[in-house]
Structure formats: structure tokens, C-alpha cells
Amino acid sequence: MLNAQKWLMLVFCLASITCKQNVVSPADLLSDPSIKPAVIYTYPAANSTGPYDNFSTTITVRFNKLMDLTSLQHAVRFSSLLGDIKEDTGRASSQSGEVASVSPVITNSNSRFLWKIGQTYTLRIDNSAKDVNGNYLVPPFSMTIKPEPYFRVKSMYPSSGSGIVSPGSQIQLQFNSLVDTTIFSSITITPALAGRWRYASLNRVGVDSSSIIYQGGGMRPGTNYSVSVGSGARDKSGNTMPDGFGSSFTTENFLVYYTRPSDGDTTASSFASVQVVFNAEIDTGSVRGAFVINPSLEGLFGFEGPTGSFSFSPILSFVAGTKYTVTIASSMMSKTGAPLASPYEFSFTIMPFKVLWTRPWDGMTHVSRNYPIIVETSDLLDTSSIRNAFNISPPVSGTFSYNDQDSYFHFFPSVPMDSLSVY
């Protein structure tokens, strides 16, 4: 039966509720030995000019047949007049058999491949490619693409229209070509930031200058920022950006990211410090006036490390079994002068006084007969109460070791404990 007749039968049968047999399914057609292989779809489209959405370096090629991958890999050929890819080579892979991913082999494997501006590339799949039935690709397939017709910004982070951007984020521009430092003067950030542009990354042979990051310019919370690249900006090779580039985003309001202890925690230690972390650098001078803890107790504030957080450590330990509520007032300010969007409140409860762990632990076996017993508690000990509170059975004489400001003590047996005994 002719191929056209099979397709017509398929269409007719799918449209008819009375057709019960002799249906040729698409899966059957993919492996039908009477059908010759052919390319029926590519992305990007054959003989087209970009830029293309969601395209990097891999061309998608769809056949009407399940293909023999080994022969396809040997049949793929890329070519370019600029010598940036290895002539008459290529890579092909496939998960389904009829859809292949085809990419060029670049001449410099130490650097990331970029399609050259204004360059046309040719993909050929010669007639040594065959399907799973042994039918060869006749005639061979050929297509051209011009992925990057002009110099442009491929992407920006934060992306355009983003409204939940952390003020601590860094602005990053990704170009479709290498740039040098002369492009920095063509970029405008509004409102202006106190920072500088730098290349985003290094690779094995040096700087990858197709991506740049704005560093050191902390953004103000709750602010709309726009980034523009002027038309006429040039890449490292002198290619001009014809229409310029513009994008904008909004940073989120100044707010508390998280706290330690967390809100509702009922297992906080008496020795805990309170830590409050924000989404932007803070004005450390506003902390004392904005921080309230109830029940009140004196403590010290700490600003170690990144200044997007602070800590509060009580001079005396928290009281076991007590619930504490912390309020950060809206007078709390970011380093750039933005107030906290609204007062923030959280509470935690100090765990009651109890034994946290022992050594040996409960149920432990193969314990040395001379092993000291260690008891760790959740709060500072009244050392005068240890001897009367401690009991070991069967009885063992021994000595205690402890310090006045400790939450643990040791008991050292005076004589070895009995072997094979449970204490």
C-alpha cells in the first residue's frame, strides 16, 4: 500500500466510529519499512534568522521515522565561515528516536560557545543517516540559521517586571557577545546606585566577558529600578546594538526574613541569643530604639558579620518555662533609609529545666566499668542541689565534678562498676 494511502486510511479511521481494524497508528508509521526517512521539523526553523526564543546551541530536528542514532551521529555536519566550530563535525543525541538534538563541536572547548554576530551557520545531515529499518536519508538534509543577527542583551536579572526582588540582589546583564569595559559607560541604572560593573565569571582561559554584574550597590527596599543600555553600545568586536535595551523591576519592602528562635518555638534554650535577619543591610543605629522584649531584660546587641542582621544576648540567661515576645518597631531602618514596612512580632518559650542528655545514654551497652557519668541540663545548675538529687542503683561511691556556671556535672565512680550489671 502506498504511503499516501496509509495516511489517508489513518485520517479516515480516526474520523469514523465504525472503523474497527486495519488502523495504521503513528507509532506504526515511525517504524514502517516502506516509508523513507525525512526531516519534517526543526527548531530553529530552516533557513531563518534569529534571535530565537529559548535557544542556546542545540538545534531540534524531528524525523518522520525512528532513526538509527549511530548513523545519525556520523551524518551530522556543521560549518561556519569564521572557524569558530569544527568543520564537518557535530553531535547528535536522541531520547525518543525520531527527535534528535544536534549541536556543533566548537574549536575552543575551554570557553563557552557564542554564536557570532551576523554569521550564518549551515547544518547538513548527509545520506549516510538511516532509520531503524535501514532506509537512508535521501535526499540529504541541509539548512542554514543566523542565530544572532545583531548585538543585543539576551537577558537581565532581575527580569523585567519582577516585583519580589531582594534588595540584596545583584543586577546581571547577559550579552550575546563578548564585551569590554567601554560598554560600562553606556549602561544607566535609575535611581543611581553606588557600585561598579564587573565581569561575572572566569573560565579556564580567562574572563568570560559576555556577562557582567553590578557589584557593591545595595538597593533601596520598595523601589522601582530601571536599567538601560544606550543604542550604539558596542561589543568587543565593534558590533553595534541598534535599538538599545531597557528593563525594570521593583525591590520588595524592607522586612524581617527570619528569626532565631523562630516564632512559636517552645524549645528555646536558656542560653539562647535572639537573632533577627532582614532582607537588606540595616542601619545599626536604629536597632536599640526599635527592639522591645517582654518580659524585659537587659542584654547586649551584636552586629558581627554581614550587617543584614543583629543579635540580642541577655546578660543573665532567659528564665526556664517563660514565654518571651519580641517586637521590632517600624522605626527600624535599612542602611539606605527605608523603614520596616510594619512592626514585626514573634514569640518563643524557654524550655523547662530538664536533663537534655546523659553519657552513658539510656540503654547503652558495653560501657567501661570506670566510665564517668555525665549529665547535661537545659539551664545553669544550683551545684548545692546535685548530691541530694543524684542517685545511682545499685549504689556506687564516687565523686562529683562541676563548675558554678555550668549546666552539666560529672560523677566519677571510686571503684570500677560491676561487670554485666544494669545501673
C-alpha positions as CSV (number, residue, x, y, z in Angstrom):
1,M,0.0,0.0,0.0
2,L,1.3,3.4,-0.9
3,N,2.4,5.8,2.0
4,A,-0.2,8.4,1.0
5,Q,-2.9,5.7,1.1
6,K,-1.9,4.7,4.6
7,W,-2.1,8.3,5.9
8,L,-5.5,8.7,4.3
9,M,-6.7,5.5,5.9
10,L,-5.5,6.8,9.3
11,V,-7.3,10.0,8.9
12,F,-10.5,8.3,7.7
13,C,-10.5,5.7,10.5
14,L,-9.9,8.3,13.2
15,A,-12.9,10.2,11.9
16,S,-15.1,7.1,11.7
17,I,-16.8,5.4,14.6
18,T,-17.4,2.2,12.5
19,C,-13.7,1.6,11.6
20,K,-12.6,-1.3,13.8
21,Q,-9.5,-2.7,12.0
22,N,-6.6,-2.1,9.7
23,V,-5.8,1.2,11.5
24,V,-2.2,2.3,11.0
25,S,-1.1,4.2,14.1
26,P,1.5,7.0,14.1
27,A,3.8,4.6,16.1
28,D,3.5,2.1,13.3
29,L,4.4,4.7,10.7
30,L,7.6,5.6,12.7
31,S,8.9,2.1,12.0
32,D,7.2,1.3,8.7
33,P,9.9,-0.1,6.4
34,S,8.1,1.2,3.3
35,I,8.4,4.8,4.5
36,K,11.6,6.6,3.7
37,P,13.2,8.9,6.4
38,A,12.8,12.7,6.0
39,V,13.2,15.7,8.2
40,I,9.7,17.2,9.0
41,Y,10.5,19.9,11.6
42,T,13.4,21.8,13.0
43,Y,13.8,24.5,15.7
44,P,15.0,27.0,14.8
45,A,13.2,26.9,11.5
46,A,15.4,26.0,8.5
47,N,16.9,29.0,6.6
48,S,15.7,31.5,9.2
49,T,17.2,34.5,11.1
50,G,17.1,34.9,14.9
51,P,17.0,35.9,17.6
52,Y,15.2,32.8,18.7
53,D,13.3,32.3,22.0
54,N,14.7,29.6,24.4
55,F,17.6,28.7,22.1
56,S,21.2,28.2,23.1
57,T,23.4,26.0,20.9
58,T,21.2,22.9,20.2
59,I,19.0,22.5,17.1
60,T,16.0,20.2,17.5
61,V,15.4,18.0,14.4
62,R,12.3,15.8,14.0
63,F,12.1,13.0,11.6
64,N,9.1,11.0,10.3
65,K,10.9,7.8,11.3
66,L,12.7,6.3,14.2
67,M,16.4,6.9,13.4
68,D,19.5,4.8,13.9
69,L,21.4,7.0,16.3
70,T,24.9,5.8,15.4
71,S,24.5,6.6,11.7
72,L,22.9,9.9,12.6
73,Q,25.8,10.9,14.8
74,H,28.2,10.3,11.9
75,A,26.0,12.1,9.4
76,V,25.7,15.4,11.2
77,R,27.8,18.2,9.7
78,F,28.1,21.9,10.8
79,S,30.0,24.6,9.0
80,S,30.9,28.2,9.5
81,L,33.0,30.7,7.6
82,L,34.6,32.1,10.8
83,G,36.2,28.9,12.0
84,D,34.5,29.0,15.4
85,I,33.2,25.5,15.1
86,K,35.0,22.4,13.8
87,E,34.1,21.9,10.2
88,D,32.1,18.9,9.1
89,T,31.5,17.8,12.7
90,G,28.6,17.8,15.0
91,R,26.9,16.0,17.9
92,A,23.5,14.3,17.9
93,S,21.5,12.7,20.7
94,S,18.0,11.4,21.0
95,Q,15.7,10.1,23.7
96,S,12.7,9.1,21.6
97,G,14.3,8.0,18.3
98,E,12.5,10.4,15.9
99,V,13.5,13.7,17.7
100,A,17.2,14.5,17.8
101,S,19.2,17.2,19.5
102,V,22.0,18.4,17.2
103,S,24.8,20.8,18.3
104,P,28.1,22.0,16.8
105,V,31.6,21.0,18.0
106,I,33.4,24.2,19.0
107,T,37.0,24.8,18.3
108,N,37.9,26.1,21.7
109,S,36.5,23.7,24.3
110,N,37.8,25.9,27.2
111,S,35.3,28.7,26.6
112,R,31.6,29.0,26.4
113,F,30.3,28.9,22.8
114,L,28.6,32.1,21.5
115,W,27.1,32.3,18.0
116,K,28.9,35.0,16.2
117,I,27.1,38.3,15.4
118,G,25.7,38.3,11.8
119,Q,27.2,34.9,11.0
120,T,25.2,32.2,9.0
121,Y,25.7,28.6,10.1
122,T,25.0,25.6,8.0
123,L,23.7,22.2,9.3
124,R,23.9,19.2,6.9
125,I,22.7,15.7,7.6
126,D,24.1,13.6,4.8
127,N,22.6,10.4,3.3
128,S,24.6,8.1,5.5
129,A,21.9,8.6,8.1
130,K,19.4,5.8,8.2
131,D,16.3,4.8,10.0
132,V,15.8,1.7,12.1
133,N,14.6,-0.2,9.0
134,G,17.9,0.6,7.2
135,N,16.4,3.2,4.8
136,Y,18.8,6.0,4.1
137,L,18.1,9.7,4.2
138,V,17.6,10.5,0.5
139,P,18.0,13.3,-0.4
140,P,20.3,14.6,2.4
141,F,19.1,17.4,4.5
142,S,20.6,20.9,4.7
143,M,19.6,24.1,6.4
144,T,21.0,27.5,7.5
145,I,20.4,29.7,10.5
146,K,21.6,33.1,11.5
147,P,21.1,32.9,15.3
148,E,22.4,36.4,16.2
149,P,21.9,39.0,13.5
150,Y,22.9,41.9,15.8
151,F,24.5,42.7,19.1
152,R,21.9,42.6,22.0
153,V,21.2,41.9,25.6
154,K,20.0,38.4,25.9
155,S,18.7,38.6,29.4
156,M,18.8,40.5,32.6
157,Y,18.5,39.5,36.3
158,P,16.2,40.6,37.9
159,S,13.9,40.0,35.0
160,S,11.7,42.8,33.7
161,G,8.6,43.4,35.8
162,S,9.9,41.4,38.8
163,G,8.2,42.7,42.0
164,I,9.6,40.4,44.7
165,V,13.3,41.2,44.2
166,S,15.5,41.2,47.3
167,P,17.3,44.5,47.8
168,G,20.5,42.4,48.3
169,S,20.3,41.1,44.7
170,Q,22.9,41.9,42.1
171,I,21.9,43.2,38.7
172,Q,23.3,41.0,35.9
173,L,23.3,41.5,32.2
174,Q,23.9,38.7,29.7
175,F,25.0,39.7,26.2
176,N,25.1,37.6,23.1
177,S,28.8,38.6,22.5
178,L,31.9,39.4,24.4
179,V,32.1,43.0,25.7
180,D,34.9,45.1,27.3
181,T,34.9,47.8,29.9
182,T,34.0,50.5,27.4
183,I,30.3,49.3,27.5
184,F,30.0,50.2,31.2
185,S,29.5,53.9,30.3
186,S,26.6,53.0,28.1
187,I,24.6,51.5,30.9
188,T,22.4,53.6,33.2
189,I,20.7,52.5,36.4
190,T,17.9,54.7,37.8
191,P,17.8,55.6,40.6
192,A,21.6,55.6,40.7
193,L,23.5,53.1,42.8
194,A,26.9,53.4,44.4
195,G,28.7,50.4,42.9
196,R,30.5,49.3,39.8
197,W,30.2,46.8,36.9
198,R,32.5,43.8,36.7
199,Y,32.7,40.7,34.6
200,A,30.6,37.9,36.0
201,S,32.8,34.9,35.8
202,L,36.2,33.4,34.9
203,N,36.8,30.3,32.9
204,R,39.8,28.1,32.2
205,V,41.3,30.6,29.8
206,G,40.4,33.9,31.5
207,V,37.4,36.2,31.7
208,D,34.0,35.4,30.2
209,S,33.0,38.9,29.4
210,S,29.6,38.2,27.9
211,S,28.1,38.5,31.3
212,I,28.5,41.5,33.7
213,I,27.4,42.1,37.3
214,Y,26.8,45.3,39.2
215,Q,28.6,44.9,42.5
216,G,28.5,46.8,45.7
217,G,25.4,48.9,45.1
218,G,22.9,47.9,47.8
219,M,19.4,48.7,46.5
220,R,16.8,50.5,48.5
221,P,13.8,48.4,49.5
222,G,10.4,49.1,47.9
223,T,11.9,50.9,45.0
224,N,11.4,50.6,41.2
225,Y,14.7,50.4,39.3
226,S,15.3,50.7,35.6
227,V,18.3,49.5,33.7
228,S,19.1,50.8,30.1
229,V,21.8,50.2,27.6
230,G,22.1,53.0,25.1
231,S,21.7,52.4,21.4
232,G,25.1,52.5,19.7
233,A,26.7,50.5,22.5
234,R,29.4,48.2,21.0
235,D,30.7,44.8,21.8
236,K,34.4,43.8,21.9
237,S,34.4,43.3,18.1
238,G,32.8,46.6,17.3
239,N,29.3,45.4,16.6
240,T,26.7,48.0,17.4
241,M,23.5,47.5,19.5
242,P,20.9,49.0,17.1
243,D,17.9,49.7,19.4
244,G,19.4,49.7,22.9
245,F,17.9,47.9,25.8
246,G,15.6,48.7,28.7
247,S,14.1,46.8,31.6
248,S,12.8,47.5,35.1
249,F,12.0,45.7,38.4
250,T,10.8,46.6,41.9
251,T,12.6,45.6,45.1
252,E,10.5,44.2,47.9
253,N,9.8,46.2,51.0
254,F,12.2,46.2,54.0
255,L,11.2,43.3,56.1
256,V,12.3,40.6,58.5
257,Y,13.4,37.4,56.7
258,Y,13.6,35.1,59.7
259,T,14.4,34.9,63.4
260,R,16.1,32.6,65.8
261,P,14.4,31.4,67.9
262,S,11.5,31.2,65.3
263,D,8.0,32.4,66.1
264,G,6.2,29.8,68.3
265,D,9.4,27.9,69.3
266,T,8.8,26.1,72.6
267,T,12.2,24.5,72.9
268,A,14.5,27.6,73.1
269,S,17.5,27.2,75.4
270,S,18.0,29.4,78.4
271,F,21.4,30.3,76.9
272,A,19.9,31.3,73.5
273,S,20.6,34.6,71.8
274,V,17.9,36.3,69.7
275,Q,18.9,36.7,66.1
276,V,16.9,38.9,63.6
277,V,17.7,38.7,59.9
278,F,16.5,41.2,57.4
279,N,16.3,41.3,53.6
280,A,18.6,44.3,53.3
281,E,21.5,45.8,55.2
282,I,20.4,47.6,58.3
283,D,21.0,50.9,60.0
284,T,22.6,49.6,63.1
285,G,21.9,52.9,64.9
286,S,18.1,52.3,64.7
287,V,18.2,48.8,66.4
288,R,18.2,49.7,70.1
289,G,15.2,52.1,69.7
290,A,13.2,49.6,67.7
291,F,13.8,46.4,69.7
292,V,11.5,45.5,72.6
293,I,11.4,42.3,74.5
294,N,8.8,41.3,77.1
295,P,9.3,40.3,79.9
296,S,12.0,42.9,79.8
297,L,15.7,42.0,80.5
298,E,19.0,43.6,79.9
299,G,21.2,42.4,77.1
300,L,23.9,43.2,74.6
301,F,23.4,43.8,70.8
302,G,25.8,42.2,68.3
303,F,26.4,43.2,64.7
304,E,29.1,40.7,63.6
305,G,29.5,39.6,60.0
306,P,27.1,40.9,57.4
307,T,25.1,43.9,58.6
308,G,21.8,42.5,57.4
309,S,21.1,41.1,60.9
310,F,21.6,41.7,64.6
311,S,21.6,39.6,67.7
312,F,20.5,40.2,71.3
313,S,22.2,38.3,74.1
314,P,20.7,38.6,77.6
315,I,23.3,39.4,80.3
316,L,21.5,36.9,82.6
317,S,20.1,33.8,81.0
318,F,16.5,33.5,79.9
319,V,14.2,32.1,82.6
320,A,13.1,28.5,82.0
321,G,9.4,28.0,81.2
322,T,8.9,31.7,80.4
323,K,7.3,33.0,77.1
324,Y,9.1,36.0,75.6
325,T,7.7,38.3,73.0
326,V,9.9,40.4,70.8
327,T,8.7,43.4,68.8
328,I,10.7,45.2,66.1
329,A,9.1,48.6,65.6
330,S,8.7,50.3,62.2
331,S,11.3,52.7,63.3
332,M,13.8,50.0,62.3
333,M,15.6,51.3,59.2
334,S,17.6,49.8,56.4
335,K,21.0,51.2,55.6
336,T,19.5,53.1,52.7
337,G,16.9,54.7,54.9
338,A,13.8,52.6,54.2
339,P,11.7,51.9,57.3
340,L,10.4,48.5,58.2
341,A,7.1,48.1,56.3
342,S,5.2,47.3,59.5
343,P,6.1,46.3,63.1
344,Y,7.2,42.7,63.3
345,E,6.4,40.5,66.4
346,F,7.4,37.0,67.3
347,S,7.5,34.9,70.5
348,F,9.2,31.9,71.9
349,T,9.2,29.9,75.1
350,I,12.2,28.8,77.1
351,M,12.1,25.1,77.7
352,P,11.5,24.0,81.3
353,F,14.5,22.9,83.3
354,K,15.3,19.3,82.4
355,V,18.0,16.9,81.6
356,L,19.0,17.2,77.9
357,W,21.3,14.2,77.7
358,T,23.5,11.8,79.6
359,R,26.6,9.8,78.9
360,P,26.3,6.8,79.0
361,W,22.9,7.3,77.4
362,D,19.8,5.4,78.4
363,G,20.1,1.7,77.3
364,M,23.8,2.0,76.3
365,T,25.7,-1.3,76.5
366,H,29.4,-2.3,76.6
367,V,30.1,0.6,78.9
368,S,33.5,0.7,80.5
369,R,33.5,-0.2,84.3
370,N,35.4,3.0,85.0
371,Y,33.2,5.2,82.8
372,P,32.3,8.6,84.3
373,I,28.6,9.6,84.2
374,I,27.9,13.0,82.5
375,V,24.6,14.8,82.9
376,E,23.8,17.9,80.8
377,T,20.8,20.1,81.7
378,S,18.9,22.9,80.0
379,D,19.9,25.6,82.5
380,L,22.6,26.6,84.9
381,L,22.8,24.3,87.9
382,D,22.5,25.1,91.6
383,T,25.5,23.0,92.4
384,S,24.5,22.6,96.0
385,S,21.5,20.5,94.9
386,I,23.4,18.0,92.8
387,R,24.5,15.5,95.6
388,N,21.0,15.1,97.0
389,A,19.3,14.9,93.6
390,F,21.7,12.3,92.2
391,N,21.0,8.6,92.8
392,I,22.6,5.5,91.2
393,S,21.3,2.0,91.7
394,P,22.9,-0.4,92.6
395,P,24.8,2.1,94.8
396,V,28.3,3.2,93.7
397,S,30.5,5.5,95.7
398,G,32.2,8.3,93.8
399,T,33.0,12.0,93.5
400,F,31.3,14.9,91.6
401,S,32.9,17.4,89.4
402,Y,31.2,20.7,88.3
403,N,31.7,24.4,88.0
404,D,29.4,27.2,89.4
405,Q,28.4,28.5,86.0
406,D,27.9,25.2,84.2
407,S,24.8,23.3,83.1
408,Y,26.4,19.9,83.5
409,F,28.3,17.8,86.0
410,H,30.4,14.6,86.1
411,F,30.2,11.6,88.5
412,F,33.4,9.6,88.8
413,P,33.0,6.1,90.4
414,S,35.6,5.5,93.1
415,V,35.8,1.8,92.2
416,P,35.0,0.0,89.0
417,M,31.3,-0.7,88.5
418,D,30.3,-4.4,88.5
419,S,30.5,-6.1,85.1
420,L,27.4,-7.3,83.4
421,S,25.2,-5.2,85.7
422,V,22.5,-2.8,84.8
423,Y,22.7,0.6,86.5
